[in-house]
Amino acid sequence: MRILVTGTSGGIGGAVKSVAQARGHEVLELNRGGFDGFCGPVSEPAPQGIDAVVFCTGTCPVRPVALTSDELLAETVRVNCGLFLGVMRRIVADRLYSKGGMRVVAVSSVSASEGWPGGAAYCASKGALSAMCRAMDAELRGKGISVRAVEPRYVRTRMFDACAGRMGVPASQAVAPEALAEEIMGEIEADESS
C-alpha cells in the first residue's frame, strides 16, 4: 500500500510512518517544507496511485482570548485545516488516488468538541478539521474515497507537553503516539467490506 503521511517529523506522524513501514507499506512523506510544492503548481506530476493519506500536521498555540489575534487564528486554521484541504484538493483534482479508491485519516483532537483555557484557536481549528472530514467523506464516497477524522484525547508528543499545563492534564493521561498509530493503521488497513 502507498501511504502519504504528513508531519513525519512530529510524534504522531513519525509513529505512523514507523508502524506503516514495519507493516510493509511504502510511505510517501510530506512535511511543512514540501506542502507548497505538492499542493501548488509543480513541473513534475506527484506520485500516482496513493492508497491512503494520514494527515498528522498541526500546531497548537496557547494564548488567552485577549492575546489571540486574528493572525494567530488564521495561521492555526491554515496549518490545521488549510494544509489538509490543499493536499486533498491536489489528490482529487489530479486523480492521484488509486483506482480502487483511497482511505484518508486526519488527526483531529478531542479539542474539536472540548475546550480548555488558552485553546480558542486550536479548538476552533480542530473542530473545523473534523467538520471538513465529514463534508469530504460525503462528497468523495462516490469516488471510493473515505475520509475520517480521529479525535484522540491526549497523545504524548512535544505539542502535548507544551499544552498540557494549560489544559490541566497530567502526562499520565496521555497515550504513546505508537498506540494511536496502531489505531490509525487499523483503520487504513480495514477490509472495505466491513
N, C-alpha and C positions, 0 to 999 in steps of 0.2 A: 504494500500500500504506500502511495506517495502522500505524505502529510506535511502541509505547510504549517509551521509553528512560529508564532510571533513571540517576541520577548524572551528568547532563549538565554539571554544574558542575565535574566532575573530568576528568582527562586522557583516560581511555578512553571514558567516556560522552560527553564533548564531541566526541571524534573520531568516534564512531559517529553522533552527531547530524549533524555536518557531512557525513560521507560519505553518509548516508541522504538528507539534503536535496539534496545535489549530484546524487544519482541520481533525484530527483523524487518521493521519498516524503514523506508527511505524518508529522511527528514529534510525538508527544504526550510532553511532558516530565514526569517525576515525580522530584522531588528530596527531600531529607531533610525539609524543612518540610511537604511535601504527603502523606507516607505515611499519617498518621493519618486525614486526610480521605478518601483513596482507599480505604484498607483497612478503615476502620471505618464506623459508621453515617453516612450522608450524607442531606441533604434533597433533593438532586437526583441523578438517576442519572449514573453515569460514562459517558463516550463509548462508543457501541456500535460493533461491528464492528472490533475490534482484530485485525490480521492477524499481528502479530509483537510479541514482547516481548524487549528486550535489557536484562538486569539487570546494571548496572555499579556498583552501590553497594557500598562496602566501607570497612573500617577495618583498620589494621594496627598494633596496639600492639606495641612491642618491650620485653619485660620478661624478666629472668631468672626461672627457675622459682620461686625463693624470693620473688619480688615479684609473681608472677602470682596475684592474688586471685580468689576465686570471682566477685566482682562484675565484674572485668575480663573473665574468661572469658565470663560470662553476657552482658555488653554486646557483646562481639565476636561471639558467636554470634547475638545478636539482630539486629545490623546486617548481618552477612554471610549469614545464613540466614533469620532470622525475618522480615525485611522482604520477602525473596523469597517466602516462604510466604504472607505476608499479601497480596501482590499477586496471586499465583496463586489463592489461595482466593477473593478477590473476583471475579476474572475468570471463574473456573469456576462459582462459586455463582450469579452473576448473569448467566451466559451472555453475557459481553461480547465473546467471541471471534467472529470472522467465521464465517459459515455454512459456508464451505469449510475451516474449521479455523484453526490458528494455529501458528506456529513460535516457539519460545522458546529463547533462548540466554542462559545465565547465565555471567558471567565468574568462574570459579574461579581456580585457580593451580596451578602445578607443586608448590606447597607442600602441596597436598592429599595428596601421596604422598612428598614430600621435606621433611625437617626442617632447621632452622637455629637457631643459638643465639639465644635470646630470642623465638622464634616459636611457642611452645607454643599460645597462644590462637589466633593467626592460622591456624596449620597445622591445628588441630583444626576451626576454623570452615570452612575451605575444603574439608577432607575431608568434613565434614558436608554442605556445599553440593553437592559432586559426587555424593555418595550420594543426596541428596534429588532431584536431577535424574534419576538413573536410576530411582528409585521413581516419580516423577511421570510419566516417559515411559511406563513400563509400565502405569500406571493410566489415563492420558489418551489413549493412542493410539487407542482406540475412538471418541473424540470428534473425531478428526482433529487432535489437538494433539501436536506433537513437542516434547520438552524435552531439551536438551543442555547440558552444561557444557563450556566451553572452558577448558583449563588451560595458559595461556601460561607460558613460562618466565620471562622478565623483560621488562617493558614500562616504558619511560622516562616515569614520572609523578612527581609530588611524593611520592606514597606510596612508590614505589620508592626515590627519593632518600633518604627518611627511614630506610628499612630496609636499604639496600644494604650499608652498612658492617658491620652485624651479620651479614648473610648472607655476607659475604666475596666479593661480586660486584662486579667493576669495571663502571662505567657503560657501557663499550664493548660489553658483552654484552647490553645491553637494546635492544629494538627500539622504534621510534617507535609511539605509540598509533595513528597512522593506518594502520600496517601491520596491526595487529590488527583495527581497524575494518573494513578491506577484507575480511579473512578472515571476520569475523562477518557482514558484509553478503552475502558469497558464500554463506554457509550459509543465511541468511534467504531469499535470492532463488533458491536452488536449485530446480530443477524437481522437483515432488513425485514424478514417476515415476522419478526416478533413484535 
